[in-house]
Amino acid sequence: MLPYILALVLLLVGVFGIFTRKNLIKIIISISIIESAVNLFLILVGYRSGGIAPIFTARMAEISEFADQAVDPLPQAMVLTSIVIGVSLTALLVVISLRLHHVYGTYDINKIFFARESDEE
């Protein structure tokens, strides 16, 4: 139960960082923290105490309890996919924030937003 609570705390730290920080880089770090919390939760869902690796070999074909003892491989595959998507998302967010810094000269979202409003008027 404790690992699930830790995953929830990690998720809440990331959400808190998104809503309270005004710096784009800190918001990107908070999004990465949320991604790590989700990956941790997916790994915890597939964890089985005393389970064996889900590698099906000829020896495992002889064991009738293989399906009962094996760890579920689906969450592991989902986490690998999530890591790839997370890295791509982080790279995209960093490029967008660098472009915004190049245009507005700051990473502060309030200054970027208000500079954009004053340009429209």
Biopython code that builds the backbone (N, CA, C, O; Angstrom):
import numpy as np
from Bio.PDB.StructureBuilder import StructureBuilder

atoms = [
    (1, "MET", "N", (0.817, -1.198, 0.000)),
    (1, "MET", "CA", (0.000, 0.000, 0.000)),
    (1, "MET", "C", (0.861, 1.262, 0.000)),
    (1, "MET", "O", (0.495, 2.269, -0.605)),
    (2, "LEU", "N", (2.004, 1.201, 0.681)),
    (2, "LEU", "CA", (2.881, 2.365, 0.761)),
    (2, "LEU", "C", (3.405, 2.820, -0.605)),
    (2, "LEU", "O", (3.439, 4.024, -0.856)),
    (3, "PRO", "N", (3.818, 1.905, -1.504)),
    (3, "PRO", "CA", (4.279, 2.376, -2.813)),
    (3, "PRO", "C", (3.198, 3.121, -3.599)),
    (3, "PRO", "O", (3.506, 4.065, -4.327)),
    (4, "TYR", "N", (1.933, 2.707, -3.460)),
    (4, "TYR", "CA", (0.851, 3.413, -4.135)),
    (4, "TYR", "C", (0.689, 4.828, -3.579)),
    (4, "TYR", "O", (0.424, 5.772, -4.324)),
    (5, "ILE", "N", (0.850, 4.960, -2.276)),
    (5, "ILE", "CA", (0.760, 6.281, -1.655)),
    (5, "ILE", "C", (1.914, 7.160, -2.126)),
    (5, "ILE", "O", (1.731, 8.351, -2.374)),
    (6, "LEU", "N", (3.099, 6.571, -2.250)),
    (6, "LEU", "CA", (4.251, 7.337, -2.738)),
    (6, "LEU", "C", (4.056, 7.776, -4.188)),
    (6, "LEU", "O", (4.441, 8.886, -4.557)),
    (7, "ALA", "N", (3.464, 6.919, -5.004)),
    (7, "ALA", "CA", (3.165, 7.301, -6.386)),
    (7, "ALA", "C", (2.161, 8.446, -6.417)),
    (7, "ALA", "O", (2.287, 9.361, -7.230)),
    (8, "LEU", "N", (1.160, 8.401, -5.531)),
    (8, "LEU", "CA", (0.177, 9.480, -5.451)),
    (8, "LEU", "C", (0.823, 10.779, -4.984)),
    (8, "LEU", "O", (0.519, 11.847, -5.517)),
    (9, "VAL", "N", (1.707, 10.700, -4.000)),
    (9, "VAL", "CA", (2.405, 11.901, -3.522)),
    (9, "VAL", "C", (3.259, 12.497, -4.636)),
    (9, "VAL", "O", (3.298, 13.715, -4.806)),
    (10, "LEU", "N", (3.931, 11.656, -5.381)),
    (10, "LEU", "CA", (4.746, 12.126, -6.513)),
    (10, "LEU", "C", (3.870, 12.806, -7.556)),
    (10, "LEU", "O", (4.253, 13.834, -8.115)),
    (11, "LEU", "N", (2.710, 12.245, -7.819)),
    (11, "LEU", "CA", (1.763, 12.854, -8.754)),
    (11, "LEU", "C", (1.296, 14.213, -8.241)),
    (11, "LEU", "O", (1.218, 15.172, -9.009)),
    (12, "LEU", "N", (0.990, 14.301, -6.962)),
    (12, "LEU", "CA", (0.513, 15.569, -6.391)),
    (12, "LEU", "C", (1.610, 16.632, -6.382)),
    (12, "LEU", "O", (1.321, 17.818, -6.545)),
    (13, "VAL", "N", (2.865, 16.220, -6.193)),
    (13, "VAL", "CA", (3.980, 17.177, -6.262)),
    (13, "VAL", "C", (4.076, 17.757, -7.667)),
    (13, "VAL", "O", (4.288, 18.958, -7.833)),
    (14, "GLY", "N", (3.920, 16.911, -8.670)),
    (14, "GLY", "CA", (3.968, 17.389, -10.052)),
    (14, "GLY", "C", (2.814, 18.328, -10.374)),
    (14, "GLY", "O", (3.014, 19.360, -11.016)),
    (15, "VAL", "N", (1.611, 17.982, -9.935)),
    (15, "VAL", "CA", (0.442, 18.859, -10.183)),
    (15, "VAL", "C", (0.611, 20.181, -9.458)),
    (15, "VAL", "O", (0.294, 21.237, -10.005)),
    (16, "PHE", "N", (1.114, 20.129, -8.219)),
    (16, "PHE", "CA", (1.365, 21.357, -7.463)),
    (16, "PHE", "C", (2.369, 22.242, -8.192)),
    (16, "PHE", "O", (2.204, 23.461, -8.245)),
    (17, "GLY", "N", (3.403, 21.632, -8.751)),
    (17, "GLY", "CA", (4.416, 22.396, -9.480)),
    (17, "GLY", "C", (3.859, 23.054, -10.727)),
    (17, "GLY", "O", (4.249, 24.173, -11.062)),
    (18, "ILE", "N", (2.951, 22.378, -11.419)),
    (18, "ILE", "CA", (2.363, 22.959, -12.628)),
    (18, "ILE", "C", (1.522, 24.172, -12.292)),
    (18, "ILE", "O", (1.594, 25.190, -12.980)),
    (19, "PHE", "N", (0.717, 24.071, -11.229)),
    (19, "PHE", "CA", (-0.210, 25.156, -10.923)),
    (19, "PHE", "C", (0.399, 26.313, -10.147)),
    (19, "PHE", "O", (-0.182, 27.398, -10.129)),
    (20, "THR", "N", (1.546, 26.124, -9.506)),
    (20, "THR", "CA", (2.105, 27.198, -8.693)),
    (20, "THR", "C", (3.324, 27.875, -9.309)),
    (20, "THR", "O", (3.659, 28.991, -8.912)),
    (21, "ARG", "N", (3.980, 27.258, -10.236)),
    (21, "ARG", "CA", (5.194, 27.840, -10.817)),
    (21, "ARG", "C", (4.861, 28.662, -12.050)),
    (21, "ARG", "O", (3.939, 28.341, -12.800)),
    (22, "LYS", "N", (5.621, 29.716, -12.246)),
    (22, "LYS", "CA", (5.428, 30.594, -13.406)),
    (22, "LYS", "C", (6.551, 30.464, -14.426)),
    (22, "LYS", "O", (6.473, 31.036, -15.514)),
    (23, "ASN", "N", (7.587, 29.720, -14.084)),
    (23, "ASN", "CA", (8.718, 29.522, -14.980)),
    (23, "ASN", "C", (8.444, 28.308, -15.859)),
    (23, "ASN", "O", (8.072, 27.249, -15.352)),
    (24, "LEU", "N", (8.624, 28.448, -17.169)),
    (24, "LEU", "CA", (8.341, 27.358, -18.097)),
    (24, "LEU", "C", (9.204, 26.123, -17.839)),
    (24, "LEU", "O", (8.722, 24.997, -17.966)),
    (25, "ILE", "N", (10.453, 26.319, -17.484)),
    (25, "ILE", "CA", (11.345, 25.193, -17.237)),
    (25, "ILE", "C", (10.874, 24.401, -16.023)),
    (25, "ILE", "O", (10.910, 23.170, -16.038)),
    (26, "LYS", "N", (10.434, 25.088, -14.976)),
    (26, "LYS", "CA", (9.929, 24.396, -13.787)),
    (26, "LYS", "C", (8.625, 23.666, -14.081)),
    (26, "LYS", "O", (8.357, 22.614, -13.501)),
    (27, "ILE", "N", (7.820, 24.213, -14.969)),
    (27, "ILE", "CA", (6.587, 23.532, -15.370)),
    (27, "ILE", "C", (6.919, 22.264, -16.154)),
    (27, "ILE", "O", (6.262, 21.238, -15.979)),
    (28, "ILE", "N", (7.924, 22.327, -17.008)),
    (28, "ILE", "CA", (8.340, 21.144, -17.762)),
    (28, "ILE", "C", (8.868, 20.070, -16.808)),
    (28, "ILE", "O", (8.589, 18.886, -16.995)),
    (29, "ILE", "N", (9.618, 20.472, -15.799)),
    (29, "ILE", "CA", (10.116, 19.516, -14.804)),
    (29, "ILE", "C", (8.947, 18.896, -14.042)),
    (29, "ILE", "O", (8.972, 17.704, -13.738)),
    (30, "SER", "N", (7.929, 19.691, -13.731)),
    (30, "SER", "CA", (6.748, 19.164, -13.041)),
    (30, "SER", "C", (6.003, 18.150, -13.902)),
    (30, "SER", "O", (5.503, 17.149, -13.391)),
    (31, "ILE", "N", (5.930, 18.402, -15.188)),
    (31, "ILE", "CA", (5.298, 17.434, -16.100)),
    (31, "ILE", "C", (6.103, 16.143, -16.134)),
    (31, "ILE", "O", (5.522, 15.060, -16.197)),
    (32, "SER", "N", (7.416, 16.236, -16.094)),
    (32, "SER", "CA", (8.255, 15.037, -16.062)),
    (32, "SER", "C", (8.062, 14.260, -14.759)),
    (32, "SER", "O", (8.114, 13.030, -14.752)),
    (33, "ILE", "N", (7.841, 14.975, -13.664)),
    (33, "ILE", "CA", (7.569, 14.311, -12.382)),
    (33, "ILE", "C", (6.249, 13.553, -12.457)),
    (33, "ILE", "O", (6.144, 12.437, -11.947)),
    (34, "ILE", "N", (5.244, 14.149, -13.087)),
    (34, "ILE", "CA", (3.959, 13.460, -13.251)),
    (34, "ILE", "C", (4.131, 12.211, -14.113)),
    (34, "ILE", "O", (3.552, 11.166, -13.816)),
    (35, "GLU", "N", (4.921, 12.316, -15.172)),
    (35, "GLU", "CA", (5.172, 11.148, -16.019)),
    (35, "GLU", "C", (5.844, 10.030, -15.220)),
    (35, "GLU", "O", (5.509, 8.858, -15.392)),
    (36, "SER", "N", (6.781, 10.384, -14.357)),
    (36, "SER", "CA", (7.447, 9.377, -13.526)),
    (36, "SER", "C", (6.463, 8.735, -12.552)),
    (36, "SER", "O", (6.534, 7.531, -12.301)),
    (37, "ALA", "N", (5.552, 9.525, -12.006)),
    (37, "ALA", "CA", (4.546, 8.984, -11.090)),
    (37, "ALA", "C", (3.630, 7.992, -11.804)),
    (37, "ALA", "O", (3.290, 6.946, -11.250)),
    (38, "VAL", "N", (3.237, 8.317, -13.015)),
    (38, "VAL", "CA", (2.373, 7.408, -13.782)),
    (38, "VAL", "C", (3.124, 6.130, -14.129)),
    (38, "VAL", "O", (2.559, 5.040, -14.046)),
    (39, "ASN", "N", (4.384, 6.251, -14.515)),
    (39, "ASN", "CA", (5.187, 5.058, -14.817)),
    (39, "ASN", "C", (5.350, 4.184, -13.575)),
    (39, "ASN", "O", (5.265, 2.959, -13.663)),
    (40, "LEU", "N", (5.583, 4.805, -12.425)),
    (40, "LEU", "CA", (5.705, 4.053, -11.180)),
    (40, "LEU", "C", (4.402, 3.332, -10.860)),
    (40, "LEU", "O", (4.418, 2.178, -10.431)),
    (41, "PHE", "N", (3.279, 4.004, -11.064)),
    (41, "PHE", "CA", (1.984, 3.372, -10.804)),
    (41, "PHE", "C", (1.761, 2.178, -11.733)),
    (41, "PHE", "O", (1.276, 1.137, -11.291)),
    (42, "LEU", "N", (2.105, 2.316, -13.001)),
    (42, "LEU", "CA", (1.933, 1.205, -13.929)),
    (42, "LEU", "C", (2.809, 0.014, -13.554)),
    (42, "LEU", "O", (2.374, -1.132, -13.673)),
    (43, "ILE", "N", (4.021, 0.266, -13.110)),
    (43, "ILE", "CA", (4.893, -0.818, -12.664)),
    (43, "ILE", "C", (4.319, -1.479, -11.420)),
    (43, "ILE", "O", (4.374, -2.701, -11.285)),
    (44, "LEU", "N", (3.769, -0.681, -10.511)),
    (44, "LEU", "CA", (3.181, -1.255, -9.295)),
    (44, "LEU", "C", (1.955, -2.101, -9.601)),
    (44, "LEU", "O", (1.704, -3.094, -8.919)),
    (45, "VAL", "N", (1.196, -1.724, -10.609)),
    (45, "VAL", "CA", (0.018, -2.507, -10.975)),
    (45, "VAL", "C", (0.431, -3.894, -11.461)),
    (45, "VAL", "O", (-0.246, -4.879, -11.168)),
    (46, "GLY", "N", (1.523, -3.978, -12.190)),
    (46, "GLY", "CA", (1.967, -5.257, -12.727)),
    (46, "GLY", "C", (2.847, -6.063, -11.797)),
    (46, "GLY", "O", (3.219, -7.189, -12.129)),
    (47, "TYR", "N", (3.194, -5.515, -10.631)),
    (47, "TYR", "CA", (4.097, -6.209, -9.708)),
    (47, "TYR", "C", (3.364, -7.336, -8.989)),
    (47, "TYR", "O", (2.204, -7.195, -8.599)),
    (48, "ARG", "N", (4.056, -8.446, -8.823)),
    (48, "ARG", "CA", (3.526, -9.575, -8.071)),
    (48, "ARG", "C", (4.638, -10.079, -7.160)),
    (48, "ARG", "O", (5.722, -10.424, -7.631)),
    (49, "SER", "N", (4.374, -10.122, -5.872)),
    (49, "SER", "CA", (5.374, -10.575, -4.912)),
    (49, "SER", "C", (5.703, -12.041, -5.156)),
    (49, "SER", "O", (4.809, -12.886, -5.196)),
    (50, "GLY", "N", (6.966, -12.334, -5.317)),
    (50, "GLY", "CA", (7.395, -13.705, -5.555)),
    (50, "GLY", "C", (7.162, -14.166, -6.978)),
    (50, "GLY", "O", (7.293, -15.355, -7.268)),
    (51, "GLY", "N", (6.822, -13.258, -7.870)),
    (51, "GLY", "CA", (6.562, -13.632, -9.260)),
    (51, "GLY", "C", (7.840, -13.906, -10.018)),
    (51, "GLY", "O", (8.923, -13.483, -9.615)),
    (52, "ILE", "N", (7.702, -14.612, -11.107)),
    (52, "ILE", "CA", (8.852, -14.913, -11.952)),
    (52, "ILE", "C", (8.770, -14.059, -13.209)),
    (52, "ILE", "O", (7.714, -13.527, -13.552)),
    (53, "ALA", "N", (9.900, -13.939, -13.886)),
    (53, "ALA", "CA", (9.955, -13.120, -15.091)),
    (53, "ALA", "C", (9.040, -13.710, -16.162)),
    (53, "ALA", "O", (8.954, -14.931, -16.294)),
    (54, "PRO", "N", (8.355, -12.855, -16.929)),
    (54, "PRO", "CA", (7.415, -13.367, -17.933)),
    (54, "PRO", "C", (8.093, -13.797, -19.227)),
    (54, "PRO", "O", (7.652, -13.435, -20.317)),
    (55, "ILE", "N", (9.164, -14.569, -19.101)),
    (55, "ILE", "CA", (9.894, -15.064, -20.267)),
    (55, "ILE", "C", (9.513, -16.528, -20.455)),
    (55, "ILE", "O", (9.847, -17.383, -19.635)),
    (56, "PHE", "N", (8.827, -16.790, -21.520)),
    (56, "PHE", "CA", (8.328, -18.142, -21.766)),
    (56, "PHE", "C", (9.396, -18.943, -22.483)),
    (56, "PHE", "O", (9.752, -18.636, -23.620)),
    (57, "THR", "N", (9.899, -19.956, -21.829)),
    (57, "THR", "CA", (10.912, -20.834, -22.408)),
    (57, "THR", "C", (10.376, -22.265, -22.430)),
    (57, "THR", "O", (9.257, -22.525, -21.988)),
    (58, "ALA", "N", (11.175, -23.173, -22.941)),
    (58, "ALA", "CA", (10.764, -24.578, -22.992)),
    (58, "ALA", "C", (10.592, -25.145, -21.579)),
    (58, "ALA", "O", (9.703, -25.961, -21.333)),
    (59, "ARG", "N", (11.444, -24.707, -20.664)),
    (59, "ARG", "CA", (11.337, -25.178, -19.280)),
    (59, "ARG", "C", (10.054, -24.669, -18.643)),
    (59, "ARG", "O", (9.423, -25.375, -17.856)),
    (60, "MET", "N", (9.668, -23.439, -18.984)),
    (60, "MET", "CA", (8.448, -22.878, -18.414)),
    (60, "MET", "C", (7.200, -23.555, -18.979)),
    (60, "MET", "O", (6.148, -23.554, -18.340)),
    (61, "ALA", "N", (7.316, -24.130, -20.169)),
    (61, "ALA", "CA", (6.172, -24.828, -20.747)),
    (61, "ALA", "C", (5.810, -26.056, -19.925)),
    (61, "ALA", "O", (4.658, -26.492, -19.919)),
    (62, "GLU", "N", (6.797, -26.611, -19.232)),
    (62, "GLU", "CA", (6.548, -27.778, -18.394)),
    (62, "GLU", "C", (5.886, -27.417, -17.074)),
    (62, "GLU", "O", (5.237, -28.260, -16.455)),
    (63, "ILE", "N", (6.043, -26.185, -16.641)),
    (63, "ILE", "CA", (5.464, -25.767, -15.359)),
    (63, "ILE", "C", (4.027, -25.342, -15.603)),
    (63, "ILE", "O", (3.770, -24.405, -16.358)),
    (64, "SER", "N", (3.111, -26.017, -14.976)),
    (64, "SER", "CA", (1.696, -25.711, -15.206)),
    (64, "SER", "C", (1.265, -24.424, -14.512)),
    (64, "SER", "O", (0.271, -23.813, -14.904)),
    (65, "GLU", "N", (1.998, -24.012, -13.495)),
    (65, "GLU", "CA", (1.625, -22.803, -12.747)),
    (65, "GLU", "C", (2.330, -21.553, -13.283)),
    (65, "GLU", "O", (2.366, -20.527, -12.604)),
    (66, "PHE", "N", (2.887, -21.631, -14.487)),
    (66, "PHE", "CA", (3.631, -20.482, -15.021)),
    (66, "PHE", "C", (2.751, -19.242, -15.119)),
    (66, "PHE", "O", (3.179, -18.147, -14.753)),
    (67, "ALA", "N", (1.537, -19.404, -15.605)),
    (67, "ALA", "CA", (0.642, -18.252, -15.755)),
    (67, "ALA", "C", (0.246, -17.675, -14.402)),
    (67, "ALA", "O", (0.006, -16.473, -14.292)),
    (68, "ASP", "N", (0.177, -18.507, -13.383)),
    (68, "ASP", "CA", (-0.188, -18.022, -12.050)),
    (68, "ASP", "C", (0.971, -17.316, -11.362)),
    (68, "ASP", "O", (0.759, -16.439, -10.525)),
    (69, "GLN", "N", (2.196, -17.695, -11.711)),
    (69, "GLN", "CA", (3.363, -17.135, -11.035)),
    (69, "GLN", "C", (4.022, -15.990, -11.800)),
    (69, "GLN", "O", (4.746, -15.191, -11.207)),
    (70, "ALA", "N", (3.787, -15.902, -13.086)),
    (70, "ALA", "CA", (4.491, -14.910, -13.905)),
    (70, "ALA", "C", (3.961, -13.506, -13.635)),
    (70, "ALA", "O", (2.774, -13.310, -13.373)),
    (71, "VAL", "N", (4.854, -12.549, -13.704)),
    (71, "VAL", "CA", (4.503, -11.142, -13.581)),
    (71, "VAL", "C", (3.854, -10.701, -14.890)),
    (71, "VAL", "O", (4.262, -11.141, -15.965)),
    (72, "ASP", "N", (2.845, -9.836, -14.803)),
    (72, "ASP", "CA", (2.132, -9.385, -15.996)),
    (72, "ASP", "C", (3.057, -8.505, -16.853)),
    (72, "ASP", "O", (3.530, -7.478, -16.366)),
    (73, "PRO", "N", (3.328, -8.875, -18.115)),
    (73, "PRO", "CA", (4.241, -8.089, -18.947)),
    (73, "PRO", "C", (3.590, -6.865, -19.595)),
    (73, "PRO", "O", (4.303, -5.996, -20.097)),
    (74, "LEU", "N", (2.273, -6.774, -19.598)),
    (74, "LEU", "CA", (1.606, -5.651, -20.252)),
    (74, "LEU", "C", (1.964, -4.300, -19.618)),
    (74, "LEU", "O", (2.279, -3.368, -20.358)),
    (75, "PRO", "N", (1.931, -4.147, -18.283)),
    (75, "PRO", "CA", (2.348, -2.852, -17.719)),
    (75, "PRO", "C", (3.793, -2.491, -18.044)),
    (75, "PRO", "O", (4.122, -1.314, -18.191)),
    (76, "GLN", "N", (4.655, -3.498, -18.158)),
    (76, "GLN", "CA", (6.045, -3.213, -18.504)),
    (76, "GLN", "C", (6.148, -2.656, -19.917)),
    (76, "GLN", "O", (6.904, -1.718, -20.170)),
    (77, "ALA", "N", (5.388, -3.236, -20.827)),
    (77, "ALA", "CA", (5.376, -2.723, -22.200)),
    (77, "ALA", "C", (4.764, -1.333, -22.260)),
    (77, "ALA", "O", (5.219, -0.486, -23.029)),
    (78, "MET", "N", (3.739, -1.093, -21.455)),
    (78, "MET", "CA", (3.123, 0.239, -21.423)),
    (78, "MET", "C", (4.091, 1.281, -20.880)),
    (78, "MET", "O", (4.118, 2.413, -21.362)),
    (79, "VAL", "N", (4.884, 0.909, -19.885)),
    (79, "VAL", "CA", (5.863, 1.842, -19.325)),
    (79, "VAL", "C", (6.950, 2.155, -20.343)),
    (79, "VAL", "O", (7.376, 3.306, -20.447)),
    (80, "LEU", "N", (7.405, 1.166, -21.090)),
    (80, "LEU", "CA", (8.403, 1.434, -22.129)),
    (80, "LEU", "C", (7.853, 2.396, -23.179)),
    (80, "LEU", "O", (8.552, 3.306, -23.624)),
    (81, "THR", "N", (6.613, 2.189, -23.564)),
    (81, "THR", "CA", (5.979, 3.103, -24.513)),
    (81, "THR", "C", (5.814, 4.488, -23.906)),
    (81, "THR", "O", (6.031, 5.497, -24.576)),
    (82, "SER", "N", (5.432, 4.530, -22.647)),
    (82, "SER", "CA", (5.245, 5.810, -21.956)),
    (82, "SER", "C", (6.554, 6.581, -21.831)),
    (82, "SER", "O", (6.565, 7.808, -21.928)),
    (83, "ILE", "N", (7.650, 5.870, -21.618)),
    (83, "ILE", "CA", (8.952, 6.536, -21.527)),
    (83, "ILE", "C", (9.311, 7.196, -22.851)),
    (83, "ILE", "O", (9.787, 8.331, -22.874)),
    (84, "VAL", "N", (9.086, 6.494, -23.943)),
    (84, "VAL", "CA", (9.393, 7.051, -25.264)),
    (84, "VAL", "C", (8.525, 8.278, -25.539)),
    (84, "VAL", "O", (9.019, 9.301, -26.014)),
    (85, "ILE", "N", (7.247, 8.173, -25.243)),
    (85, "ILE", "CA", (6.348, 9.317, -25.445)),
    (85, "ILE", "C", (6.732, 10.463, -24.525)),
    (85, "ILE", "O", (6.682, 11.622, -24.937)),
    (86, "GLY", "N", (7.117, 10.165, -23.278)),
    (86, "GLY", "CA", (7.514, 11.205, -22.330)),
    (86, "GLY", "C", (8.764, 11.954, -22.761)),
    (86, "GLY", "O", (8.841, 13.174, -22.618)),
    (87, "VAL", "N", (9.738, 11.230, -23.287)),
    (87, "VAL", "CA", (10.958, 11.886, -23.772)),
    (87, "VAL", "C", (10.635, 12.787, -24.958)),
    (87, "VAL", "O", (11.156, 13.898, -25.063)),
    (88, "SER", "N", (9.777, 12.305, -25.848)),
    (88, "SER", "CA", (9.392, 13.116, -27.006)),
    (88, "SER", "C", (8.637, 14.370, -26.573)),
    (88, "SER", "O", (8.882, 15.459, -27.093)),
    (89, "LEU", "N", (7.724, 14.213, -25.626)),
    (89, "LEU", "CA", (6.968, 15.356, -25.119)),
    (89, "LEU", "C", (7.880, 16.365, -24.433)),
    (89, "LEU", "O", (7.732, 17.572, -24.627)),
    (90, "THR", "N", (8.818, 15.877, -23.635)),
    (90, "THR", "CA", (9.747, 16.774, -22.957)),
    (90, "THR", "C", (10.612, 17.529, -23.960)),
    (90, "THR", "O", (10.836, 18.729, -23.803)),
    (91, "ALA", "N", (11.094, 16.845, -24.974)),
    (91, "ALA", "CA", (11.902, 17.510, -26.002)),
    (91, "ALA", "C", (11.085, 18.581, -26.722)),
    (91, "ALA", "O", (11.583, 19.677, -26.976)),
    (92, "LEU", "N", (9.836, 18.265, -27.049)),
    (92, "LEU", "CA", (8.969, 19.237, -27.711)),
    (92, "LEU", "C", (8.720, 20.445, -26.821)),
    (92, "LEU", "O", (8.766, 21.580, -27.297)),
    (93, "LEU", "N", (8.458, 20.223, -25.541)),
    (93, "LEU", "CA", (8.215, 21.335, -24.619)),
    (93, "LEU", "C", (9.465, 22.204, -24.438)),
    (93, "LEU", "O", (9.361, 23.426, -24.330)),
    (94, "VAL", "N", (10.631, 21.581, -24.405)),
    (94, "VAL", "CA", (11.870, 22.355, -24.277)),
    (94, "VAL", "C", (12.092, 23.212, -25.522)),
    (94, "VAL", "O", (12.500, 24.368, -25.410)),
    (95, "VAL", "N", (11.831, 22.666, -26.690)),
    (95, "VAL", "CA", (11.993, 23.440, -27.929)),
    (95, "VAL", "C", (11.007, 24.602, -27.961)),
    (95, "VAL", "O", (11.376, 25.713, -28.343)),
    (96, "ILE", "N", (9.766, 24.365, -27.568)),
    (96, "ILE", "CA", (8.775, 25.449, -27.547)),
    (96, "ILE", "C", (9.170, 26.518, -26.536)),
    (96, "ILE", "O", (9.043, 27.711, -26.813)),
    (97, "SER", "N", (9.652, 26.096, -25.358)),
    (97, "SER", "CA", (10.045, 27.092, -24.362)),
    (97, "SER", "C", (11.278, 27.883, -24.821)),
    (97, "SER", "O", (11.375, 29.079, -24.549)),
    (98, "LEU", "N", (12.218, 27.229, -25.512)),
    (98, "LEU", "CA", (13.369, 27.961, -26.048)),
    (98, "LEU", "C", (12.931, 28.974, -27.105)),
    (98, "LEU", "O", (13.463, 30.082, -27.169)),
    (99, "ARG", "N", (11.980, 28.596, -27.914)),
    (99, "ARG", "CA", (11.463, 29.527, -28.932)),
    (99, "ARG", "C", (10.754, 30.709, -28.270)),
    (99, "ARG", "O", (10.922, 31.853, -28.691)),
    (100, "LEU", "N", (9.964, 30.430, -27.239)),
    (100, "LEU", "CA", (9.309, 31.524, -26.511)),
    (100, "LEU", "C", (10.334, 32.440, -25.841)),
    (100, "LEU", "O", (10.159, 33.658, -25.808)),
    (101, "HIS", "N", (11.398, 31.850, -25.310)),
    (101, "HIS", "CA", (12.443, 32.672, -24.710)),
    (101, "HIS", "C", (13.138, 33.522, -25.761)),
    (101, "HIS", "O", (13.499, 34.670, -25.500)),
    (102, "HIS", "N", (13.323, 32.965, -26.937)),
    (102, "HIS", "CA", (13.955, 33.721, -28.017)),
    (102, "HIS", "C", (13.073, 34.902, -28.442)),
    (102, "HIS", "O", (13.585, 35.985, -28.728)),
    (103, "VAL", "N", (11.767, 34.699, -28.485)),
    (103, "VAL", "CA", (10.852, 35.756, -28.936)),
    (103, "VAL", "C", (10.609, 36.785, -27.843)),
    (103, "VAL", "O", (10.659, 37.987, -28.108)),
    (104, "TYR", "N", (10.342, 36.329, -26.601)),
    (104, "TYR", "CA", (9.944, 37.244, -25.526)),
    (104, "TYR", "C", (11.065, 37.577, -24.551)),
    (104, "TYR", "O", (10.934, 38.529, -23.782)),
    (105, "GLY", "N", (12.158, 36.827, -24.558)),
    (105, "GLY", "CA", (13.288, 37.120, -23.687)),
    (105, "GLY", "C", (13.104, 36.694, -22.245)),
    (105, "GLY", "O", (13.870, 37.127, -21.385)),
    (106, "THR", "N", (12.112, 35.860, -21.947)),
    (106, "THR", "CA", (11.872, 35.402, -20.584)),
    (106, "THR", "C", (11.200, 34.035, -20.603)),
    (106, "THR", "O", (10.611, 33.618, -21.601)),
    (107, "TYR", "N", (11.308, 33.353, -19.465)),
    (107, "TYR", "CA", (10.601, 32.088, -19.290)),
    (107, "TYR", "C", (9.362, 32.259, -18.417)),
    (107, "TYR", "O", (8.635, 31.293, -18.188)),
    (108, "ASP", "N", (9.110, 33.466, -17.929)),
    (108, "ASP", "CA", (7.965, 33.738, -17.057)),
    (108, "ASP", "C", (6.684, 33.766, -17.896)),
    (108, "ASP", "O", (6.562, 34.559, -18.829)),
    (109, "ILE", "N", (5.726, 32.887, -17.551)),
    (109, "ILE", "CA", (4.514, 32.803, -18.366)),
    (109, "ILE", "C", (3.641, 34.042, -18.226)),
    (109, "ILE", "O", (2.911, 34.383, -19.157)),
    (110, "ASN", "N", (3.698, 34.724, -17.085)),
    (110, "ASN", "CA", (2.916, 35.961, -16.941)),
    (110, "ASN", "C", (3.436, 37.050, -17.876)),
    (110, "ASN", "O", (2.650, 37.747, -18.519)),
    (111, "LYS", "N", (4.749, 37.196, -17.952)),
    (111, "LYS", "CA", (5.321, 38.209, -18.838)),
    (111, "LYS", "C", (5.063, 37.875, -20.301)),
    (111, "LYS", "O", (4.815, 38.769, -21.111)),
    (112, "ILE", "N", (5.120, 36.590, -20.641)),
    (112, "ILE", "CA", (4.845, 36.184, -22.021)),
    (112, "ILE", "C", (3.393, 36.467, -22.369)),
    (112, "ILE", "O", (3.104, 36.996, -23.442)),
    (113, "PHE", "N", (2.479, 36.120, -21.475)),
    (113, "PHE", "CA", (1.059, 36.317, -21.736)),
    (113, "PHE", "C", (0.710, 37.799, -21.837)),
    (113, "PHE", "O", (0.010, 38.211, -22.762)),
    (114, "PHE", "N", (1.196, 38.603, -20.887)),
    (114, "PHE", "CA", (0.869, 40.016, -20.895)),
    (114, "PHE", "C", (1.577, 40.763, -22.024)),
    (114, "PHE", "O", (1.051, 41.756, -22.526)),
    (115, "ALA", "N", (2.753, 40.305, -22.428)),
    (115, "ALA", "CA", (3.439, 40.903, -23.573)),
    (115, "ALA", "C", (2.645, 40.621, -24.846)),
    (115, "ALA", "O", (2.569, 41.467, -25.737)),
    (116, "ARG", "N", (2.057, 39.437, -24.927)),
    (116, "ARG", "CA", (1.246, 39.084, -26.084)),
    (116, "ARG", "C", (-0.024, 39.923, -26.136)),
    (116, "ARG", "O", (-0.452, 40.338, -27.213)),
    (117, "GLU", "N", (-0.638, 40.179, -24.960)),
    (117, "GLU", "CA", (-1.860, 41.004, -24.926)),
    (117, "GLU", "C", (-1.571, 42.440, -25.312)),
    (117, "GLU", "O", (-2.368, 43.062, -26.014)),
    (118, "SER", "N", (-0.434, 42.983, -24.861)),
    (118, "SER", "CA", (-0.121, 44.370, -25.174)),
    (118, "SER", "C", (0.240, 44.529, -26.658)),
    (118, "SER", "O", (0.044, 45.602, -27.229)),
    (119, "ASP", "N", (0.765, 43.472, -27.282)),
    (119, "ASP", "CA", (1.071, 43.524, -28.715)),
    (119, "ASP", "C", (-0.216, 43.545, -29.551)),
    (119, "ASP", "O", (-0.243, 44.130, -30.634)),
    (120, "GLU", "N", (-1.277, 42.909, -29.050)),
    (120, "GLU", "CA", (-2.535, 42.859, -29.796)),
    (120, "GLU", "C", (-3.279, 44.186, -29.767)),
    (120, "GLU", "O", (-4.038, 44.492, -30.686)),
    (121, "GLU", "N", (-3.065, 44.979, -28.712)),
    (121, "GLU", "CA", (-3.799, 46.249, -28.573)),
    (121, "GLU", "C", (-3.223, 47.363, -29.369)),
    (121, "GLU", "O", (-3.744, 48.478, -29.340)),
]
sb = StructureBuilder()
sb.init_structure("model")
sb.init_model(0)
sb.init_chain("A")
sb.init_seg("    ")
for serial, (resi, resn, name, xyz) in enumerate(atoms, 1):
    if name == "N":
        sb.init_residue(resn, " ", resi, " ")
    sb.init_atom(name, np.array(xyz, "f"), 0.0, 1.0, " ", f" {name:<3s}", serial, name[0])
structure = sb.get_structure()
